[in-house]
Amino acid sequence: MHRRTLTAATALAVLLSSVTLVAAGAGPAAADSSALLPLKSTGDMVVDGVHHRVFISDPTAGQVVVTDYAGTVVATVGALPGVHGLELSPDSGTLYAAVPDADAVVAIDTATATETRRFATGAAAGPEYVALAGGRLWFSYGASGDGNIGSLDPNATDPAVSLGQDTSRTFYHAPILDASPGAPGTLVAGAPGQSPVELAVYDVSSGTASRTAYAFDPGNTGGGNLADLAVTPDGKDVVTASGSPYYQAVYRLSDLAADGKYVTNTYPNAVDIAPGGDVAAGTSSWYDPDVHVFEPGVSTPLRQYDFPNTGNSSGSDTLAPRGLAWAPDESRLFAVSQNDADVYSLRVLDAPTKASTTLTVNAPDTADRAKSLTLTGSLTSSATFPAGTTVAVTRTDAESPSGKALGTAAVAADGSYTVTDTPPAGGKVTYTVTYAGDADHAGVTASASTTVAKTATALTLDNNGKVYGYGSSVTFTAHLGTTYKNRTVEIWADPYGSDKPGTLVKKGTVDANGNLSAAVQLTRDTKVSAKFTGDTRYAAKTVTNTVYTRVRISTSLSGYYKTATAWNQKYYYFRQSKDPVHNTTMSMYPGREYQFQVQRYADGSWHTTTSEYFALDSYGKDSVTLTGTPPIGPRFRIRASYIDPTSGDNVNTTTYGTWKYLTFTR
């Protein structure tokens, strides 16, 4: 028997007697999901609803891979060369695996995922498929004209193997087998990969197989390449999946006459039937849906699933042959998919027996904070929603990062709904709308985001554009206007010049008047900034002022013989024979020069006679000697200045030195 599920009553009974064996985290999945599988091939798949395990055979690797309901691999059973068909015992305690290359059926403990017993089937009787029926374990074997059926008692201490049970020699190769609790003494077999399809039904209630029905090309469909078959829970029909025709055909077990169909699409390759009768039909379809779920006897699908493309081909991933299995409670349908690079995935399809639903939500691209906005959307499904259907709405923003429930919105008869909200916080605001689902409809969630403009922040800083002396300590005051919760301001100073980066001068909470002050010592022109990083309701803001700083200049004369006050100034007197020396000290900066300027008084005003730039040494010093024979009597004056930017840099503002007055005598 190809038993992939347990009846609800059996599963519950075993669960209650084995509660300590139930794996943690076996609760219902929140949504469809997938996980990669370490497979080289696939043969068969069954689901253990007691231990919440999925068993998948891999003939090429000679192993059975065991996952939990999330698709996480929890164990691997190896040393099973060519392992193919799988069957689960009625109590869900033992998994039987057909291992053709070892001429054996292997029993595996489902709780521990370990081999517990190996039943030898005899040379040249390597089993391909297994099924439980009539109190015995049936297996198919043989190839190249030697296909047949055998059986053994798995509960016997030393079970005798009965081969050649199909005395009619119906099958060329080992047939696919299945059975159902609804027909406990009946075994169904089908020729894999053969065209046309060939089926047979056996009465095995006596412990031997007696063929009761046979069909070569049942229903005269001309179909072939049988990949899978499953007997309905009531034991009335068998559903087949063959490469053609493009539907899962249904035949009566009594005479194998056609008894309906489940319409899918190209290349059917899998079928599994839930305890309640719902049918999961699979197809190998690159460009169409891969999994199709039907209510019993209804030929059009209730739901369809189309796999994504995880490889490099133009089409999507495809369903592996015999790659479908129901969870016993029908809460999930498991599917094995394969991409063009032979990478396998276990796809967990949540609530597959419920009609699929589509939920949309539309939000404006932008909105204003603290002003009403409107969300619109629709909830649709192939099944009608009952009156009073609602969707739940959650808002996620900077003030509610974990989400804030906004209540529910009623869904109108046409599926539309409207939500109004007044977002308190600015920035990205996401609205999540959820339909929880009901007995007939799958749950679904949709979301949309809007950008909510924050309120502009008032922030000022004083002293902009002012000029200060070198080394001055200047107090700057930032004033912060109304905000929500953040009352912190930063004051930064960034002196001119690449060698001095901006630094944080002060960070603190403004006082009751909204003010924060900090002192900055100025040696260069400086950009002073006040920064507010914003909060959930008020926008971040930075204001930057520039203040200017003079250089420090000191000058002196040497070589004079006296000083005296004349013409309201202090004059330095030099002998005509003595060369005056002008000494300059200035705050230093790499590459800095100073302007040296000489003026002579004539005709009632001062006139420049010399203006040159001289480099300062590494200490900011320089001296200029005035040579030659100056005239006796005229008045002169000399000064050193920093001129921005012709003095070689722009890190300070233009600063004129004081004049030094002098005259010459004999």
C-alpha distance (Angstrom), angle and dihedral (degrees) to the residues before:
residue distance angle dihedral
M1 . . .
H2 3.78 . .
R3 3.79 89.9 .
R4 3.80 108.3 172.7
T5 3.79 95.7 160.1
L6 3.79 141.1 37.6
T7 3.76 125.4 -132.5
A8 3.76 112.2 -103.6
A9 3.80 93.1 -112.1
T10 3.81 94.2 49.9
A11 3.79 92.8 45.7
L12 3.80 91.9 50.5
A13 3.78 93.0 48.7
V14 3.78 92.9 51.5
L15 3.78 91.7 44.2
L16 3.78 93.1 54.0
S17 3.81 91.5 49.8
S18 3.81 94.0 45.3
V19 3.77 104.0 35.2
T20 3.79 94.1 139.0
L21 3.80 89.8 62.0
V22 3.80 95.8 59.3
A23 3.80 109.3 111.7
A24 3.78 120.5 -119.8
G25 3.77 116.3 -108.2
A26 3.79 93.3 33.2
G27 3.78 94.5 134.9
P28 3.82 123.4 123.3
A29 3.77 118.7 -67.2
A30 3.77 116.8 -109.6
A31 3.82 94.9 -139.5
D32 3.79 143.8 -17.8
S33 3.79 111.0 -57.9
S34 3.79 142.2 168.0
A35 3.79 139.3 -148.8
L36 3.79 132.7 -169.5
L37 3.79 117.4 -106.5
P38 3.84 126.7 -147.1
L39 3.81 93.2 -130.6
K40 3.79 134.7 138.1
S41 3.81 93.1 -172.8
T42 3.80 141.0 -13.2
G43 3.78 131.5 -123.0
D44 3.79 109.0 164.2
M45 3.80 142.5 -21.9
V46 3.82 134.2 -148.4
V47 3.81 132.5 177.8
D48 3.81 124.7 -136.7
G49 3.80 106.1 -153.0
V50 3.81 94.2 -173.0
H51 3.79 97.7 58.1
H52 3.82 93.9 24.9
R53 3.78 92.9 -123.3
V54 3.80 133.8 143.5
F55 3.82 117.8 -149.3
I56 3.83 119.4 -159.1
S57 3.78 124.2 -178.5
D58 3.82 120.2 -140.0
P59 3.83 110.0 -165.0
T60 3.81 95.4 -175.1
A61 3.81 94.6 52.0
G62 3.82 93.2 36.7
Q63 3.77 94.8 -128.7
V64 3.79 145.9 107.0
V65 3.79 113.5 -129.8
V66 3.81 116.3 -149.4
T67 3.82 122.6 -157.0
D68 3.77 136.1 172.7
Y69 3.79 122.1 -119.1
A70 3.81 90.7 -83.7
G71 3.80 91.9 57.3
T72 3.79 95.4 -107.0
V73 3.78 111.3 145.7
V74 3.82 108.5 -119.7
A75 3.82 101.2 169.0
T76 3.79 145.5 -1.5
V77 3.80 125.1 -148.0
G78 3.81 109.4 -154.0
A79 3.82 139.4 -178.6
L80 3.79 90.9 65.5
P81 3.83 104.1 124.4
G82 3.79 111.9 -157.3
V83 3.81 93.2 -5.7
H84 3.78 109.0 -175.9
G85 3.82 128.0 152.3
L86 3.82 121.4 45.9
E87 3.81 132.5 -161.6
L88 3.82 131.3 -176.0
S89 3.82 121.4 -142.1
P90 3.85 118.1 -120.1
D91 3.83 91.4 -106.9
S92 3.81 91.4 48.2
G93 3.80 89.4 -125.0
T94 3.80 99.6 111.8
L95 3.77 134.1 43.7
Y96 3.80 116.0 -157.0
A97 3.79 115.9 -152.1
A98 3.79 126.5 -167.6
V99 3.83 108.0 -135.4
P100 3.82 106.6 -175.0
D101 3.80 98.4 177.8
A102 3.81 89.9 55.5
D103 3.84 94.5 43.7
A104 3.79 88.4 -126.8
V105 3.77 148.7 105.6
V106 3.81 110.3 -132.4
A107 3.81 124.4 -151.2
I108 3.83 115.1 -145.9
D109 3.80 125.3 -166.8
T110 3.82 104.4 -126.0
A111 3.80 94.1 -155.3
T112 3.80 94.8 55.4
A113 3.82 100.9 21.5
T114 3.80 91.3 -130.9
E115 3.79 132.0 130.9
T116 3.81 110.9 -105.5
R117 3.78 104.2 172.0
R118 3.79 141.3 7.4
F119 3.82 121.8 -151.2
A120 3.81 113.3 -157.8
T121 3.79 111.8 -141.4
G122 3.80 96.7 -171.4
A123 3.77 136.2 -103.7
A124 3.80 114.8 -49.9
A125 3.83 88.6 13.1
G126 3.77 99.3 95.4
P127 3.83 105.3 160.7
E128 3.82 120.0 -126.1
Y129 3.83 103.4 177.1
V130 3.82 133.2 20.9
A131 3.81 135.6 -161.3
L132 3.82 136.2 170.7
A133 3.80 116.4 -130.0
G134 3.80 136.8 143.4
G135 3.80 92.4 11.1
R136 3.81 93.7 -60.2
L137 3.78 137.5 94.0
W138 3.80 110.3 -116.7
F139 3.77 123.7 -160.2
S140 3.79 135.3 -179.3
Y141 3.77 123.5 -138.4
G142 3.78 144.1 162.7
A143 3.80 137.9 70.9
S144 3.81 140.8 -147.7
G145 3.76 96.7 35.8
D146 3.79 96.7 -31.3
G147 3.81 100.5 93.0
N148 3.79 112.9 145.8
I149 3.78 146.8 141.1
G150 3.80 131.6 -106.6
S151 3.79 136.6 176.9
L152 3.79 144.4 -161.4
D153 3.79 139.1 -178.5
P154 3.84 106.1 -108.5
N155 3.79 91.7 -165.2
A156 3.80 95.5 55.9
T157 3.79 120.4 102.9
D158 3.78 92.2 -132.5
P159 3.80 105.2 12.0
A160 3.77 118.8 -158.3
V161 3.79 114.6 -134.0
S162 3.79 116.4 -133.1
L163 3.81 112.8 -157.7
G164 3.80 130.8 -176.9
Q165 3.81 94.2 39.1
D166 3.81 91.6 151.5
T167 3.77 96.9 73.4
S168 3.79 90.5 176.7
R169 3.81 89.7 63.9
T170 3.80 87.7 -135.4
F171 3.79 101.0 169.2
Y172 3.77 134.0 58.7
H173 3.82 92.2 -156.2
A174 3.79 133.4 22.9
P175 3.83 104.3 -68.5
I176 3.80 129.1 -132.6
L177 3.84 110.0 -103.3
D178 3.79 134.3 -153.7
A179 3.80 140.8 156.9
S180 3.79 139.2 178.0
P181 3.82 138.5 -139.6
G182 3.81 85.7 -124.4
A183 3.83 89.1 67.5
P184 3.81 102.6 27.7
G185 3.80 96.0 176.6
T186 3.79 96.8 44.7
L187 3.80 129.7 95.7
V188 3.82 124.2 -169.2
A189 3.80 123.7 -158.1
G190 3.79 134.0 -174.7
A191 3.81 134.0 -175.1
P192 3.85 109.4 -112.6
G193 3.80 119.1 -132.9
Q194 3.78 93.9 -1.9
S195 3.80 128.0 133.7
P196 2.91 121.0 -115.1
V197 3.80 103.5 26.4
E198 3.80 116.0 -103.0
L199 3.82 121.6 -162.3
A200 3.79 136.4 177.6
V201 3.82 135.6 -175.8
Y202 3.80 123.5 -151.6
D203 3.77 134.9 -164.9
V204 3.82 104.2 -137.1
S205 3.80 99.1 165.8
S206 3.80 91.6 111.7
G207 3.78 94.3 52.6
T208 3.80 92.9 -102.3
A209 3.79 127.3 82.6
S210 3.79 118.9 -110.3
R211 3.80 116.0 -179.8
T212 3.81 111.1 -127.2
A213 3.81 101.8 170.1
Y214 3.78 136.0 19.5
A215 3.80 134.6 -179.8
F216 3.78 132.9 -179.1
D217 3.81 106.0 -163.7
P218 3.82 93.5 -3.4
G219 3.77 113.1 -146.8
N220 3.81 88.8 13.8
T221 3.80 90.0 -100.0
G222 3.79 95.1 141.3
G223 3.78 87.4 -132.3
G224 3.75 124.0 152.0
N225 3.78 149.9 165.4
L226 3.80 96.0 73.1
A227 3.84 110.2 -153.4
D228 3.81 104.5 169.6
L229 3.79 145.0 -2.4
A230 3.82 136.5 -170.4
V231 3.80 133.1 -169.7
T232 3.80 117.2 -132.0
P233 3.83 117.1 -111.2
D234 3.80 91.5 -112.3
G235 3.82 90.7 55.9
K236 3.81 92.1 -124.4
D237 3.81 103.3 111.1
V238 3.77 144.7 20.1
V239 3.80 120.1 -139.3
T240 3.80 117.2 -151.8
A241 3.78 134.6 -160.4
S242 3.80 114.9 -156.0
G243 3.79 132.6 159.0
S244 3.77 88.7 -104.3
P245 2.97 145.9 60.7
Y246 3.82 96.2 42.0
Y247 3.78 95.6 -117.4
Q248 3.80 138.5 64.5
A249 3.81 103.1 -100.1
V250 3.83 122.0 -143.8
Y251 3.82 122.7 -146.0
R252 3.82 131.7 -177.0
L253 3.79 114.2 -114.6
S254 3.79 91.1 -142.0
D255 3.80 95.1 66.2
L256 3.84 106.6 -9.9
A257 3.79 90.6 -114.9
A258 3.79 117.5 153.4
D259 3.80 111.8 -86.0
G260 3.80 105.0 174.0
K261 3.76 140.7 -56.7
Y262 3.80 142.7 -116.9
V263 3.79 107.1 -136.2
T264 3.81 113.5 -138.2
N265 3.83 126.2 143.5
T266 3.79 142.2 -102.0
Y267 3.79 121.1 -6.1
P268 3.81 109.1 -1.9
N269 3.82 109.0 -149.2
A270 3.81 108.9 161.4
V271 3.79 143.0 38.0
D272 3.79 134.3 174.2
I273 3.78 129.5 171.2
A274 3.80 124.7 -146.8
P275 3.83 122.1 -134.5
G276 3.79 88.8 -104.0
G277 3.80 92.2 53.9
D278 3.80 100.1 -103.5
V279 3.80 110.4 144.7
A280 3.80 126.0 -137.0
A281 3.79 110.0 -161.2
G282 3.79 123.4 -172.7
T283 3.79 134.1 -159.8
S284 3.79 135.0 -173.2
S285 3.79 95.6 -124.0
W286 3.79 123.2 156.0
Y287 3.78 95.0 -174.9
D288 3.81 103.7 25.7
P289 3.81 137.3 54.0
D290 3.80 114.1 -62.6
V291 3.80 103.6 -158.7
H292 3.79 125.3 44.6
V293 3.81 124.2 -172.6
F294 3.81 120.3 -157.7
E295 3.76 135.6 -174.3
P296 3.82 111.7 -125.2
G297 3.80 110.7 -74.3
V298 3.82 94.7 -0.8
S299 3.79 111.0 121.0
T300 3.81 97.9 -159.1
P301 3.82 118.5 72.2
L302 3.76 123.1 -103.6
R303 3.81 90.4 -156.4
Q304 3.79 137.1 4.2
Y305 3.79 131.2 -162.7
D306 3.79 125.8 -155.5
F307 3.81 114.9 -162.7
P308 3.80 120.3 -134.0
N309 3.80 123.8 -117.7
T310 3.81 109.5 -102.6
G311 3.80 95.0 164.2
N312 3.80 137.1 57.1
S313 3.79 101.7 -92.2
S314 3.77 125.4 104.9
G315 3.81 91.2 -114.8
S316 3.76 132.6 62.9
D317 3.79 128.4 -97.6
T318 3.80 112.9 -75.2
L319 3.78 134.6 -136.1
A320 3.81 116.0 -99.5
P321 3.83 115.1 -121.5
R322 3.85 111.1 -88.4
G323 3.80 84.7 5.7
L324 3.82 100.3 143.3
A325 3.81 130.4 90.9
W326 3.81 133.3 162.8
A327 3.79 126.5 -135.9
P328 3.81 106.1 -121.0
D329 3.80 92.9 -115.1
E330 3.83 90.1 48.7
S331 3.80 89.9 -125.3
R332 3.80 89.7 124.4
L333 3.74 141.0 23.1
F334 3.80 117.0 -152.2
A335 3.81 121.4 -148.7
V336 3.80 131.2 -179.5
S337 3.81 113.7 -144.6
Q338 3.79 131.4 -171.4
N339 3.80 131.3 -159.2
D340 3.81 129.2 -152.3
A341 3.82 90.5 -90.7
D342 3.84 90.6 57.5
V343 3.79 92.5 -109.3
Y344 3.79 110.6 150.9
S345 3.80 128.1 -149.9
L346 3.79 133.8 -173.6
R347 3.78 108.7 -134.6
V348 3.79 116.4 -158.7
L349 3.80 110.5 -155.6
D350 3.78 111.4 -161.4
A351 3.82 124.1 -143.0
P352 3.82 92.9 -6.8
T353 3.82 95.6 172.4
K354 3.76 93.0 61.1
A355 3.79 121.8 87.4
S356 3.78 111.8 -99.0
T357 3.76 115.4 -108.8
T358 3.78 131.4 -155.3
L359 3.78 120.4 -149.7
T360 3.78 125.6 -173.6
V361 3.79 131.3 -176.4
N362 3.78 127.8 -172.3
A363 3.79 124.7 -162.5
P364 3.82 129.7 178.0
D365 3.81 114.9 -97.7
T366 3.80 91.0 -124.9
A367 3.78 135.9 14.6
D368 3.79 140.7 176.1
R369 3.76 120.8 -107.4
A370 3.79 116.7 -109.1
K371 3.81 91.2 14.3
S372 3.78 127.0 108.2
L373 3.79 119.8 -98.2
T374 3.79 131.0 -177.4
L375 3.80 129.7 -133.0
T376 3.80 121.3 -162.8
G377 3.77 132.0 -172.4
S378 3.75 147.5 140.0
L379 3.80 139.7 -120.3
T380 3.79 115.7 -152.5
S381 3.79 137.7 170.9
S382 3.78 141.1 160.6
A383 3.82 86.9 -111.9
T384 3.79 120.3 65.6
F385 3.80 117.3 -107.3
P386 3.80 117.9 -129.2
A387 3.79 120.6 -113.0
G388 3.79 112.5 -87.8
T389 3.79 95.4 36.6
T390 3.79 111.7 158.0
V391 3.79 138.9 -175.3
A392 3.80 124.3 -142.8
V393 3.78 120.1 -129.0
T394 3.80 128.0 -153.1
R395 3.79 127.7 -175.5
T396 3.81 119.8 -150.3
D397 3.80 118.6 -168.3
A398 3.78 142.2 134.3
E399 3.81 91.8 -71.5
S400 3.81 94.0 45.7
P401 3.83 105.7 32.0
S402 3.79 90.8 163.3
G403 3.79 91.8 49.2
K404 3.79 133.9 -98.3
A405 3.78 120.1 -125.5
L406 3.80 111.6 -125.2
G407 3.79 96.3 -173.5
T408 3.77 128.3 -112.2
A409 3.77 136.3 -51.3
A410 3.79 123.9 -145.3
V411 3.80 117.4 -118.4
A412 3.79 112.6 -134.5
A413 3.79 123.9 -135.8
D414 3.81 90.3 -96.3
G415 3.82 90.9 53.2
S416 3.79 96.5 -106.0
Y417 3.78 126.3 130.0
T418 3.80 137.0 179.9
V419 3.79 130.7 -151.1
T420 3.80 127.2 -171.4
D421 3.77 123.2 -162.8
T422 3.77 140.0 167.2
P423 3.80 107.3 -142.6
P424 3.81 111.0 -144.0
A425 3.81 95.9 -166.8
G426 3.77 130.9 59.1
G427 3.79 128.8 -135.4
K428 3.79 125.6 51.1
V429 3.79 111.6 -5.6
T430 3.79 119.0 -172.9
Y431 3.77 123.7 -161.6
T432 3.82 115.9 -158.3
V433 3.78 117.9 -163.8
T434 3.80 118.7 -164.9
Y435 3.76 132.6 -169.7
A436 3.81 106.6 -163.8
G437 3.77 95.1 -155.7
D438 3.78 129.0 -132.0
A439 3.77 138.1 -136.7
D440 3.81 91.7 -63.6
H441 3.81 104.5 28.9
A442 3.78 131.9 60.8
G443 3.78 117.9 -125.0
V444 3.78 118.2 -110.1
T445 3.81 138.6 -176.2
A446 3.80 131.6 -155.6
S447 3.78 132.6 176.7
A448 3.78 140.5 -168.0
S449 3.77 132.5 -174.1
T450 3.77 135.1 -146.0
T451 3.76 131.9 -169.9
V452 3.79 110.2 -124.0
A453 3.78 115.9 -157.8
K454 3.78 114.3 -127.6
T455 3.79 121.1 -134.1
A456 3.80 113.1 -92.6
T457 3.81 113.9 -104.5
A458 3.82 124.0 -132.8
L459 3.82 110.4 -136.1
T460 3.81 127.8 160.0
L461 3.81 137.0 178.0
D462 3.80 127.0 -163.7
N463 3.84 135.3 -136.7
N464 3.78 97.0 48.1
G465 3.82 113.3 168.5
K466 3.80 96.4 5.0
V467 3.81 123.1 140.9
Y468 3.79 121.8 -134.4
G469 3.74 137.5 -176.4
Y470 3.78 122.6 -102.0
G471 3.83 111.9 -80.3
S472 3.80 94.5 13.2
S473 3.80 117.0 154.7
V474 3.78 105.2 -138.3
T475 3.80 125.8 -172.4
F476 3.78 115.7 -138.3
T477 3.80 120.7 -164.9
A478 3.81 124.1 -158.3
H479 3.78 119.3 -161.2
L480 3.82 119.8 -155.0
G481 3.79 120.0 -161.5
T482 3.81 127.7 -155.1
T483 3.83 117.8 -30.6
Y484 3.80 135.9 160.0
K485 3.80 111.4 -117.2
N486 3.77 106.8 -31.0
R487 3.82 112.6 85.6
T488 3.79 97.2 161.8
V489 3.79 122.3 120.4
E490 3.79 130.3 -175.5
I491 3.80 125.1 -150.6
W492 3.81 115.9 -155.5
A493 3.80 131.8 -173.4
D494 3.79 122.2 -155.7
P495 3.83 113.0 -177.4
Y496 3.79 118.2 -153.7
G497 3.79 114.0 -97.0
S498 3.79 131.2 65.2
D499 3.80 92.7 -110.6
K500 3.80 93.9 70.1
P501 3.81 116.6 56.0
G502 3.76 123.4 -158.2
T503 3.78 115.0 -82.8
L504 3.78 135.1 -162.1
V505 3.78 107.7 -109.9
K506 3.76 98.5 -179.4
K507 3.77 140.7 -8.7
G508 3.75 120.9 -171.0
T509 3.75 151.0 121.8
V510 3.77 115.1 -74.7
D511 3.79 117.9 -116.4
A512 3.78 126.0 -109.7
N513 3.80 89.3 -79.0
G514 3.78 92.4 52.8
N515 3.80 94.5 -106.6
L516 3.79 133.7 134.8
S517 3.82 121.0 179.8
A518 3.78 132.6 -166.3
A519 3.82 134.0 175.6
V520 3.80 119.3 -127.9
Q521 3.81 123.0 -168.3
L522 3.78 107.9 -140.2
T523 3.78 124.7 -146.6
R524 3.80 97.7 146.2
D525 3.76 139.2 23.3
T526 3.79 103.0 -71.8
K527 3.78 139.0 -163.2
V528 3.78 107.9 -141.0
S529 3.80 116.7 -165.3
A530 3.76 135.0 -169.5
K531 3.81 113.3 -154.5
F532 3.78 131.7 -164.8
T533 3.80 113.4 -174.5
G534 3.78 93.9 -156.3
D535 3.77 131.3 -127.9
T536 3.75 135.2 -126.7
R537 3.79 93.1 -70.3
Y538 3.81 107.8 25.4
A539 3.78 125.1 59.7
A540 3.77 124.5 -115.5
K541 3.78 114.3 -103.7
T542 3.78 138.6 -173.9
V543 3.79 126.6 -168.7
T544 3.79 120.1 -168.9
N545 3.77 127.5 -163.4
T546 3.80 128.6 -174.5
V547 3.77 121.7 -140.8
Y548 3.77 123.7 -174.0
T549 3.79 128.4 -134.8
R550 3.79 128.2 -159.0
V551 3.78 121.4 -137.1
R552 3.77 121.1 -111.4
I553 3.87 110.9 -107.8
S554 3.77 130.4 -179.1
T555 3.83 124.5 171.9
S556 3.78 136.7 -179.2
L557 3.82 140.6 179.9
S558 3.76 126.3 -134.7
G559 3.85 131.9 -170.2
Y560 3.84 97.9 48.1
Y561 3.79 121.0 129.5
K562 3.80 98.6 -150.8
T563 3.80 146.4 -4.4
A564 3.77 128.2 -137.9
T565 3.75 139.2 166.9
A566 3.78 112.8 -104.6
W567 3.77 134.5 154.5
N568 3.83 87.3 9.0
Q569 3.82 92.6 -62.3
K570 3.76 137.6 91.7
Y571 3.82 107.5 -102.9
Y572 3.79 128.4 -161.1
Y573 3.84 113.8 -143.7
F574 3.80 120.0 -145.8
R575 3.80 131.3 -176.3
Q576 3.75 111.6 -117.4
S577 3.76 87.4 -120.2
K578 3.82 94.3 54.8
D579 3.85 120.9 84.4
P580 3.84 110.7 -137.0
V581 3.82 117.5 -130.6
H582 3.84 119.7 -149.4
N583 3.84 113.9 -157.4
T584 3.83 122.1 -160.4
T585 3.79 130.8 -168.8
M586 3.82 117.7 -177.7
S587 3.80 135.7 168.5
M588 3.77 104.4 -88.4
Y589 3.81 132.6 -120.2
P590 3.81 125.4 164.6
G591 3.81 111.9 -84.5
R592 3.79 93.8 7.0
E593 3.80 121.1 156.7
Y594 3.79 131.1 -176.3
Q595 3.75 131.7 -140.2
F596 3.83 113.3 -115.0
Q597 3.82 111.4 -159.3
V598 3.85 131.7 -176.4
Q599 3.81 123.3 -170.8
R600 3.84 132.6 -174.7
Y601 3.77 125.2 -153.0
A602 3.78 113.9 -127.4
D603 3.79 137.4 148.7
G604 3.79 91.8 7.9
S605 3.86 99.0 -52.4
W606 3.78 143.9 67.8
H607 3.80 119.6 -97.9
T608 3.80 126.7 -167.7
T609 3.77 113.0 -119.9
T610 3.83 99.4 169.4
S611 3.83 133.5 23.3
E612 3.78 119.2 168.0
Y613 3.83 139.1 149.3
F614 3.77 120.3 -123.4
A615 3.80 128.7 -173.1
L616 3.76 121.7 -115.4
D617 3.78 120.1 -133.7
S618 3.80 122.7 -120.5
Y619 3.79 89.6 -82.3
G620 3.81 93.3 52.4
K621 3.81 93.7 -107.5
D622 3.79 136.4 127.4
S623 3.83 139.2 158.3
V624 3.80 129.5 -152.2
T625 3.84 122.3 -160.5
L626 3.79 117.6 -153.6
T627 3.80 107.4 -143.0
G628 3.77 132.9 -175.6
T629 3.85 132.8 57.8
P630 3.78 109.3 -57.3
P631 3.82 121.7 -158.1
I632 3.78 118.8 -100.8
G633 3.77 117.2 -116.9
P634 3.85 106.3 17.1
R635 3.80 118.2 112.0
F636 3.82 123.5 -122.2
R637 3.76 136.8 -175.8
I638 3.84 132.3 -162.6
R639 3.81 134.5 -165.5
A640 3.82 142.2 169.5
S641 3.82 120.1 -139.4
Y642 3.82 141.8 178.5
I643 3.81 110.6 -130.9
D644 3.82 117.5 -165.1
P645 3.03 114.6 -109.7
T646 3.83 104.4 -7.6
S647 3.79 91.1 67.8
G648 3.81 87.0 73.9
D649 3.81 102.0 -92.3
N650 3.78 142.5 41.0
V651 3.79 102.6 -140.0
N652 3.81 93.7 111.1
T653 3.73 135.3 37.4
T654 3.84 122.2 -105.9
T655 3.80 109.8 -74.9
Y656 3.82 124.3 -173.7
G657 3.79 118.2 -152.6
T658 3.79 121.9 -136.0
W659 3.81 119.2 -88.6
K660 3.77 119.3 -107.0
Y661 3.84 110.9 -151.3
L662 3.82 122.4 -149.1
T663 3.78 143.7 163.6
F664 3.82 136.5 -173.0
T665 3.82 131.2 -121.4
R666 3.79 135.1 176.7
